[in-house]
Amino acid sequence: MDAETSPLLVYDGDCAFCSSCARWLISHWSGPERAVAWQHLTADELAGFGLGLDDVRRFVWWIDPATGPARGHLAIARAMRAAGGWPSIVGRGLSVPPISWAAAAAYPLIARWRHRLPGGTPACRL
């Protein structure tokens, strides 16, 4: 798989909480997965993924040409499944009810209050 066809995690690079989570995920991947802060992508690159600025400001995204895009808790679930080992098990759990229902409800709360979480900064505030 090359860079054009490998999965991509798009996260908020201005948020220390999001960046810390992305670095943790990256450290557990063994395949071709990539991660990039949305601030390092051009508007044309975002549009190529079918995303706009509002999309990437509000959600983390997992862009996989093979399975399509996923946002929020489903993006995190897919990124964790790519890690293998115990993170993969957690990622699978985040994808199935009733855990996925709880994760879907929790994600907006975490995103809204991430500036108060460990590593969060005022730049994280939505």
Rosetta constraint file for C-alpha pairs under 8 A:
AtomPair CA 1 CA 5 HARMONIC 5.90 0.50
AtomPair CA 1 CA 6 HARMONIC 5.71 0.50
AtomPair CA 1 CA 32 HARMONIC 6.69 0.50
AtomPair CA 2 CA 6 HARMONIC 5.91 0.50
AtomPair CA 2 CA 32 HARMONIC 7.41 0.50
AtomPair CA 3 CA 32 HARMONIC 7.55 0.50
AtomPair CA 3 CA 34 HARMONIC 7.92 0.50
AtomPair CA 5 CA 64 HARMONIC 7.36 0.50
AtomPair CA 5 CA 65 HARMONIC 5.92 0.50
AtomPair CA 5 CA 66 HARMONIC 7.78 0.50
AtomPair CA 6 CA 32 HARMONIC 5.76 0.50
AtomPair CA 6 CA 33 HARMONIC 5.63 0.50
AtomPair CA 6 CA 34 HARMONIC 7.19 0.50
AtomPair CA 6 CA 64 HARMONIC 6.67 0.50
AtomPair CA 6 CA 65 HARMONIC 7.29 0.50
AtomPair CA 7 CA 32 HARMONIC 7.34 0.50
AtomPair CA 7 CA 33 HARMONIC 5.02 0.50
AtomPair CA 7 CA 34 HARMONIC 6.31 0.50
AtomPair CA 7 CA 62 HARMONIC 6.86 0.50
AtomPair CA 7 CA 63 HARMONIC 5.54 0.50
AtomPair CA 7 CA 64 HARMONIC 4.33 0.50
AtomPair CA 7 CA 65 HARMONIC 6.87 0.50
AtomPair CA 8 CA 33 HARMONIC 5.94 0.50
AtomPair CA 8 CA 34 HARMONIC 4.78 0.50
AtomPair CA 8 CA 35 HARMONIC 5.35 0.50
AtomPair CA 8 CA 36 HARMONIC 7.34 0.50
AtomPair CA 8 CA 61 HARMONIC 7.96 0.50
AtomPair CA 8 CA 62 HARMONIC 5.67 0.50
AtomPair CA 8 CA 63 HARMONIC 5.02 0.50
AtomPair CA 8 CA 64 HARMONIC 6.43 0.50
AtomPair CA 9 CA 22 HARMONIC 7.96 0.50
AtomPair CA 9 CA 33 HARMONIC 7.81 0.50
AtomPair CA 9 CA 34 HARMONIC 6.20 0.50
AtomPair CA 9 CA 35 HARMONIC 4.40 0.50
AtomPair CA 9 CA 36 HARMONIC 6.28 0.50
AtomPair CA 9 CA 60 HARMONIC 7.31 0.50
AtomPair CA 9 CA 61 HARMONIC 5.69 0.50
AtomPair CA 9 CA 62 HARMONIC 4.61 0.50
AtomPair CA 9 CA 63 HARMONIC 6.35 0.50
AtomPair CA 9 CA 75 HARMONIC 7.71 0.50
AtomPair CA 9 CA 79 HARMONIC 7.17 0.50
AtomPair CA 10 CA 35 HARMONIC 5.93 0.50
AtomPair CA 10 CA 36 HARMONIC 5.23 0.50
AtomPair CA 10 CA 37 HARMONIC 5.63 0.50
AtomPair CA 10 CA 38 HARMONIC 5.70 0.50
AtomPair CA 10 CA 56 HARMONIC 7.42 0.50
AtomPair CA 10 CA 60 HARMONIC 5.81 0.50
AtomPair CA 10 CA 61 HARMONIC 5.02 0.50
AtomPair CA 10 CA 62 HARMONIC 6.39 0.50
AtomPair CA 10 CA 63 HARMONIC 7.64 0.50
AtomPair CA 11 CA 18 HARMONIC 6.56 0.50
AtomPair CA 11 CA 19 HARMONIC 7.30 0.50
AtomPair CA 11 CA 22 HARMONIC 7.32 0.50
AtomPair CA 11 CA 35 HARMONIC 7.56 0.50
AtomPair CA 11 CA 36 HARMONIC 6.47 0.50
AtomPair CA 11 CA 37 HARMONIC 4.89 0.50
AtomPair CA 11 CA 38 HARMONIC 5.81 0.50
AtomPair CA 11 CA 56 HARMONIC 7.09 0.50
AtomPair CA 11 CA 59 HARMONIC 7.56 0.50
AtomPair CA 11 CA 60 HARMONIC 4.88 0.50
AtomPair CA 11 CA 61 HARMONIC 6.65 0.50
AtomPair CA 12 CA 18 HARMONIC 6.01 0.50
AtomPair CA 12 CA 19 HARMONIC 6.87 0.50
AtomPair CA 12 CA 37 HARMONIC 5.32 0.50
AtomPair CA 12 CA 38 HARMONIC 5.88 0.50
AtomPair CA 12 CA 39 HARMONIC 7.17 0.50
AtomPair CA 12 CA 56 HARMONIC 7.29 0.50
AtomPair CA 12 CA 57 HARMONIC 6.88 0.50
AtomPair CA 12 CA 60 HARMONIC 7.24 0.50
AtomPair CA 13 CA 18 HARMONIC 6.86 0.50
AtomPair CA 13 CA 19 HARMONIC 5.59 0.50
AtomPair CA 13 CA 36 HARMONIC 7.82 0.50
AtomPair CA 13 CA 37 HARMONIC 4.50 0.50
AtomPair CA 13 CA 38 HARMONIC 6.70 0.50
AtomPair CA 13 CA 39 HARMONIC 6.50 0.50
AtomPair CA 14 CA 19 HARMONIC 7.62 0.50
AtomPair CA 14 CA 39 HARMONIC 7.86 0.50
AtomPair CA 14 CA 123 HARMONIC 6.12 0.50
AtomPair CA 14 CA 124 HARMONIC 6.74 0.50
AtomPair CA 15 CA 19 HARMONIC 6.08 0.50
AtomPair CA 15 CA 115 HARMONIC 7.72 0.50
AtomPair CA 15 CA 120 HARMONIC 6.31 0.50
AtomPair CA 15 CA 121 HARMONIC 6.51 0.50
AtomPair CA 15 CA 123 HARMONIC 5.92 0.50
AtomPair CA 15 CA 124 HARMONIC 4.66 0.50
AtomPair CA 16 CA 20 HARMONIC 5.91 0.50
AtomPair CA 16 CA 119 HARMONIC 5.16 0.50
AtomPair CA 16 CA 120 HARMONIC 5.34 0.50
AtomPair CA 16 CA 121 HARMONIC 6.53 0.50
AtomPair CA 16 CA 124 HARMONIC 7.48 0.50
AtomPair CA 17 CA 21 HARMONIC 6.28 0.50
AtomPair CA 17 CA 114 HARMONIC 6.79 0.50
AtomPair CA 17 CA 115 HARMONIC 7.60 0.50
AtomPair CA 17 CA 117 HARMONIC 6.96 0.50
AtomPair CA 17 CA 118 HARMONIC 6.53 0.50
AtomPair CA 17 CA 119 HARMONIC 4.64 0.50
AtomPair CA 17 CA 120 HARMONIC 4.81 0.50
AtomPair CA 17 CA 121 HARMONIC 7.81 0.50
AtomPair CA 17 CA 124 HARMONIC 7.81 0.50
AtomPair CA 18 CA 22 HARMONIC 6.13 0.50
AtomPair CA 19 CA 23 HARMONIC 6.09 0.50
AtomPair CA 19 CA 37 HARMONIC 7.97 0.50
AtomPair CA 20 CA 24 HARMONIC 6.22 0.50
AtomPair CA 20 CA 119 HARMONIC 7.40 0.50
AtomPair CA 21 CA 25 HARMONIC 6.30 0.50
AtomPair CA 22 CA 26 HARMONIC 6.12 0.50
AtomPair CA 22 CA 35 HARMONIC 7.12 0.50
AtomPair CA 23 CA 27 HARMONIC 6.17 0.50
AtomPair CA 24 CA 28 HARMONIC 6.70 0.50
AtomPair CA 25 CA 29 HARMONIC 6.52 0.50
AtomPair CA 25 CA 79 HARMONIC 7.07 0.50
AtomPair CA 25 CA 80 HARMONIC 6.82 0.50
AtomPair CA 25 CA 83 HARMONIC 7.04 0.50
AtomPair CA 26 CA 33 HARMONIC 7.95 0.50
AtomPair CA 26 CA 34 HARMONIC 7.49 0.50
AtomPair CA 26 CA 35 HARMONIC 7.21 0.50
AtomPair CA 28 CA 83 HARMONIC 5.09 0.50
AtomPair CA 28 CA 84 HARMONIC 7.58 0.50
AtomPair CA 29 CA 33 HARMONIC 6.86 0.50
AtomPair CA 29 CA 82 HARMONIC 6.29 0.50
AtomPair CA 29 CA 83 HARMONIC 4.37 0.50
AtomPair CA 29 CA 84 HARMONIC 7.32 0.50
AtomPair CA 30 CA 83 HARMONIC 6.68 0.50
AtomPair CA 31 CA 82 HARMONIC 7.72 0.50
AtomPair CA 33 CA 82 HARMONIC 7.66 0.50
AtomPair CA 36 CA 40 HARMONIC 6.87 0.50
AtomPair CA 36 CA 41 HARMONIC 7.87 0.50
AtomPair CA 37 CA 41 HARMONIC 7.35 0.50
AtomPair CA 38 CA 56 HARMONIC 6.59 0.50
AtomPair CA 41 CA 45 HARMONIC 5.91 0.50
AtomPair CA 41 CA 46 HARMONIC 6.51 0.50
AtomPair CA 42 CA 46 HARMONIC 6.31 0.50
AtomPair CA 43 CA 47 HARMONIC 6.06 0.50
AtomPair CA 43 CA 52 HARMONIC 7.33 0.50
AtomPair CA 43 CA 53 HARMONIC 7.75 0.50
AtomPair CA 44 CA 48 HARMONIC 6.09 0.50
AtomPair CA 45 CA 49 HARMONIC 6.66 0.50
AtomPair CA 46 CA 50 HARMONIC 6.43 0.50
AtomPair CA 46 CA 51 HARMONIC 5.05 0.50
AtomPair CA 46 CA 52 HARMONIC 6.11 0.50
AtomPair CA 46 CA 53 HARMONIC 7.84 0.50
AtomPair CA 47 CA 51 HARMONIC 5.10 0.50
AtomPair CA 47 CA 52 HARMONIC 6.19 0.50
AtomPair CA 49 CA 63 HARMONIC 7.29 0.50
AtomPair CA 51 CA 55 HARMONIC 5.92 0.50
AtomPair CA 51 CA 56 HARMONIC 7.08 0.50
AtomPair CA 52 CA 56 HARMONIC 6.66 0.50
AtomPair CA 53 CA 57 HARMONIC 6.07 0.50
AtomPair CA 54 CA 58 HARMONIC 6.24 0.50
AtomPair CA 55 CA 59 HARMONIC 6.10 0.50
AtomPair CA 56 CA 60 HARMONIC 6.38 0.50
AtomPair CA 56 CA 61 HARMONIC 7.21 0.50
AtomPair CA 57 CA 126 HARMONIC 7.63 0.50
AtomPair CA 58 CA 111 HARMONIC 7.35 0.50
AtomPair CA 58 CA 126 HARMONIC 7.33 0.50
AtomPair CA 59 CA 71 HARMONIC 5.95 0.50
AtomPair CA 59 CA 72 HARMONIC 5.20 0.50
AtomPair CA 59 CA 111 HARMONIC 7.62 0.50
AtomPair CA 60 CA 71 HARMONIC 5.66 0.50
AtomPair CA 60 CA 72 HARMONIC 5.30 0.50
AtomPair CA 60 CA 75 HARMONIC 6.53 0.50
AtomPair CA 60 CA 76 HARMONIC 7.55 0.50
AtomPair CA 61 CA 69 HARMONIC 6.86 0.50
AtomPair CA 61 CA 70 HARMONIC 5.71 0.50
AtomPair CA 61 CA 71 HARMONIC 4.47 0.50
AtomPair CA 61 CA 72 HARMONIC 6.52 0.50
AtomPair CA 61 CA 75 HARMONIC 5.33 0.50
AtomPair CA 61 CA 76 HARMONIC 7.91 0.50
AtomPair CA 62 CA 69 HARMONIC 5.62 0.50
AtomPair CA 62 CA 70 HARMONIC 5.17 0.50
AtomPair CA 62 CA 71 HARMONIC 6.32 0.50
AtomPair CA 62 CA 75 HARMONIC 4.67 0.50
AtomPair CA 62 CA 76 HARMONIC 7.43 0.50
AtomPair CA 62 CA 78 HARMONIC 7.00 0.50
AtomPair CA 62 CA 79 HARMONIC 6.88 0.50
AtomPair CA 63 CA 68 HARMONIC 6.22 0.50
AtomPair CA 63 CA 69 HARMONIC 4.46 0.50
AtomPair CA 63 CA 70 HARMONIC 6.57 0.50
AtomPair CA 64 CA 68 HARMONIC 5.16 0.50
AtomPair CA 64 CA 69 HARMONIC 5.87 0.50
AtomPair CA 65 CA 69 HARMONIC 7.68 0.50
AtomPair CA 69 CA 75 HARMONIC 7.84 0.50
AtomPair CA 70 CA 74 HARMONIC 5.69 0.50
AtomPair CA 70 CA 75 HARMONIC 4.82 0.50
AtomPair CA 70 CA 78 HARMONIC 7.96 0.50
AtomPair CA 71 CA 75 HARMONIC 4.69 0.50
AtomPair CA 71 CA 76 HARMONIC 7.78 0.50
AtomPair CA 72 CA 76 HARMONIC 6.51 0.50
AtomPair CA 72 CA 104 HARMONIC 7.69 0.50
AtomPair CA 72 CA 107 HARMONIC 6.42 0.50
AtomPair CA 73 CA 77 HARMONIC 6.08 0.50
AtomPair CA 73 CA 94 HARMONIC 7.26 0.50
AtomPair CA 73 CA 100 HARMONIC 7.86 0.50
AtomPair CA 73 CA 103 HARMONIC 6.02 0.50
AtomPair CA 73 CA 104 HARMONIC 5.97 0.50
AtomPair CA 73 CA 107 HARMONIC 5.97 0.50
AtomPair CA 74 CA 78 HARMONIC 6.16 0.50
AtomPair CA 74 CA 94 HARMONIC 7.20 0.50
AtomPair CA 74 CA 95 HARMONIC 6.44 0.50
AtomPair CA 75 CA 79 HARMONIC 6.14 0.50
AtomPair CA 76 CA 80 HARMONIC 6.06 0.50
AtomPair CA 76 CA 91 HARMONIC 7.18 0.50
AtomPair CA 77 CA 81 HARMONIC 6.15 0.50
AtomPair CA 77 CA 90 HARMONIC 7.45 0.50
AtomPair CA 77 CA 91 HARMONIC 4.03 0.50
AtomPair CA 77 CA 92 HARMONIC 6.49 0.50
AtomPair CA 77 CA 93 HARMONIC 7.88 0.50
AtomPair CA 77 CA 94 HARMONIC 5.55 0.50
AtomPair CA 77 CA 95 HARMONIC 6.22 0.50
AtomPair CA 78 CA 82 HARMONIC 6.31 0.50
AtomPair CA 78 CA 91 HARMONIC 6.21 0.50
AtomPair CA 78 CA 92 HARMONIC 7.84 0.50
AtomPair CA 79 CA 83 HARMONIC 6.79 0.50
AtomPair CA 79 CA 91 HARMONIC 7.39 0.50
AtomPair CA 80 CA 84 HARMONIC 7.35 0.50
AtomPair CA 80 CA 87 HARMONIC 5.23 0.50
AtomPair CA 80 CA 88 HARMONIC 5.17 0.50
AtomPair CA 80 CA 90 HARMONIC 7.05 0.50
AtomPair CA 80 CA 91 HARMONIC 4.80 0.50
AtomPair CA 81 CA 87 HARMONIC 6.43 0.50
AtomPair CA 81 CA 88 HARMONIC 3.77 0.50
AtomPair CA 81 CA 89 HARMONIC 6.89 0.50
AtomPair CA 81 CA 90 HARMONIC 7.55 0.50
AtomPair CA 81 CA 91 HARMONIC 4.86 0.50
AtomPair CA 81 CA 92 HARMONIC 6.33 0.50
AtomPair CA 82 CA 88 HARMONIC 6.48 0.50
AtomPair CA 83 CA 87 HARMONIC 6.11 0.50
AtomPair CA 83 CA 88 HARMONIC 5.75 0.50
AtomPair CA 84 CA 88 HARMONIC 4.59 0.50
AtomPair CA 84 CA 89 HARMONIC 7.68 0.50
AtomPair CA 85 CA 89 HARMONIC 6.83 0.50
AtomPair CA 86 CA 90 HARMONIC 6.40 0.50
AtomPair CA 87 CA 91 HARMONIC 6.06 0.50
AtomPair CA 88 CA 92 HARMONIC 6.17 0.50
AtomPair CA 89 CA 93 HARMONIC 6.26 0.50
AtomPair CA 90 CA 94 HARMONIC 6.25 0.50
AtomPair CA 91 CA 95 HARMONIC 6.57 0.50
AtomPair CA 92 CA 96 HARMONIC 6.90 0.50
AtomPair CA 93 CA 99 HARMONIC 6.33 0.50
AtomPair CA 93 CA 100 HARMONIC 7.22 0.50
AtomPair CA 94 CA 99 HARMONIC 5.62 0.50
AtomPair CA 94 CA 100 HARMONIC 4.84 0.50
AtomPair CA 94 CA 103 HARMONIC 6.48 0.50
AtomPair CA 95 CA 99 HARMONIC 7.23 0.50
AtomPair CA 95 CA 100 HARMONIC 5.15 0.50
AtomPair CA 96 CA 100 HARMONIC 5.09 0.50
AtomPair CA 96 CA 101 HARMONIC 7.99 0.50
AtomPair CA 97 CA 101 HARMONIC 5.84 0.50
AtomPair CA 98 CA 102 HARMONIC 6.65 0.50
AtomPair CA 99 CA 103 HARMONIC 6.15 0.50
AtomPair CA 100 CA 104 HARMONIC 5.92 0.50
AtomPair CA 101 CA 105 HARMONIC 6.29 0.50
AtomPair CA 102 CA 106 HARMONIC 6.05 0.50
AtomPair CA 103 CA 107 HARMONIC 5.93 0.50
AtomPair CA 104 CA 108 HARMONIC 7.49 0.50
AtomPair CA 105 CA 109 HARMONIC 7.37 0.50
AtomPair CA 106 CA 110 HARMONIC 6.19 0.50
AtomPair CA 107 CA 111 HARMONIC 6.03 0.50
AtomPair CA 108 CA 112 HARMONIC 5.92 0.50
AtomPair CA 109 CA 113 HARMONIC 6.11 0.50
AtomPair CA 110 CA 114 HARMONIC 5.40 0.50
AtomPair CA 111 CA 126 HARMONIC 7.64 0.50
AtomPair CA 112 CA 125 HARMONIC 6.89 0.50
AtomPair CA 112 CA 126 HARMONIC 6.12 0.50
AtomPair CA 113 CA 117 HARMONIC 6.98 0.50
AtomPair CA 113 CA 125 HARMONIC 7.09 0.50
AtomPair CA 114 CA 120 HARMONIC 5.79 0.50
AtomPair CA 114 CA 124 HARMONIC 6.24 0.50
AtomPair CA 114 CA 125 HARMONIC 6.95 0.50
AtomPair CA 115 CA 119 HARMONIC 7.80 0.50
AtomPair CA 115 CA 120 HARMONIC 4.14 0.50
AtomPair CA 115 CA 121 HARMONIC 4.89 0.50
AtomPair CA 115 CA 122 HARMONIC 5.64 0.50
AtomPair CA 115 CA 123 HARMONIC 7.22 0.50
AtomPair CA 115 CA 124 HARMONIC 4.80 0.50
AtomPair CA 115 CA 125 HARMONIC 5.37 0.50
AtomPair CA 116 CA 120 HARMONIC 5.57 0.50
AtomPair CA 116 CA 121 HARMONIC 7.15 0.50
AtomPair CA 120 CA 124 HARMONIC 6.22 0.50
AtomPair CA 121 CA 125 HARMONIC 7.56 0.50
